[in-house]
Amino acid sequence: MNMHLRNVTGVATMSKPGVIRRTPLESACTLSTASPFAARLEMLDRDRRRANISISEIAVAAGVSERGIRYALNGIKGIRPSTLRRLERALAELQRQARDPAPFIAATYRGLLVSLAHAARLDPDLVIGADPRHERGAIARVRMRAFYLMVTEFNLTMTAVAAIAGVTKQAISKSMREIEDERDDAAIDAMLDRVARQARGG
């Protein structure tokens, strides 16, 4: 006797005894789980957790959707080979930065100087080329804002920022106090938030 079960989304149907016809949703999940890239994705996620790197961080570094990564990890959707390669490259770079943070810190500092110089309508090359130990005025203010964001937005120590910038820890501490007071100005506060988002890739 043939058996007929009502076809409801997400529920298997049986048209003949012992023969199950899967719905599109089940088929998609099965393909995702059985994908030859599933093992690589699991390994990547295991390495990510060992390195204490969040899914959000690796998504930003790879330029892919955080939701897409979570869907792939949960077996809801498959993952494209090109996306998996981007995630693997991003994880390798984040791990490298964790082992040797100096190049990353230097690049971030330079990027902040450029963005903050533009915001202040200054020539970025002029700001970057200035001697931080002797500069004054608007250029000095741009550099102080960069110090501030390096500490507050990237969780770097004042000692680390001082070493990269070629100034004393006291100079960083002074910048922290002055720029915190400066943020009472709504326009400056909004500008610093905008530059920080851009620096984080947001």
Sequence and secondary structure as in RCSB ss.txt:
>XXXX:A:sequence
MNMHLRNVTGVATMSKPGVIRRTPLESACTLSTASPFAARLEMLDRDRRRANISISEIAVAAGVSERGIRYALNG
IKGIRPSTLRRLERALAELQRQARDPAPFIAATYRGLLVSLAHAARLDPDLVIGADPRHERGAIARVRMRAFYLM
VTEFNLTMTAVAAIAGVTKQAISKSMREIEDERDDAAIDAMLDRVARQARGG
>XXXX:A:secstr
        TT  EEEETTEEE  HHHHHHHHHHH TTHHHHHHHHHHHHHTT  HHHHHHHHT  HHHHHHHHTT
SS   HHHHHHHHHHHHHHHHHHH  HHHHHHHHHHHHHHHHHHTT  HHHHHHS TTT  HHHHHHHHHHHHHH
HHHH   HHHHHHHHTS HHHHHHHHHHHHHHTTSHHHHHHHHHHHHHHTT 
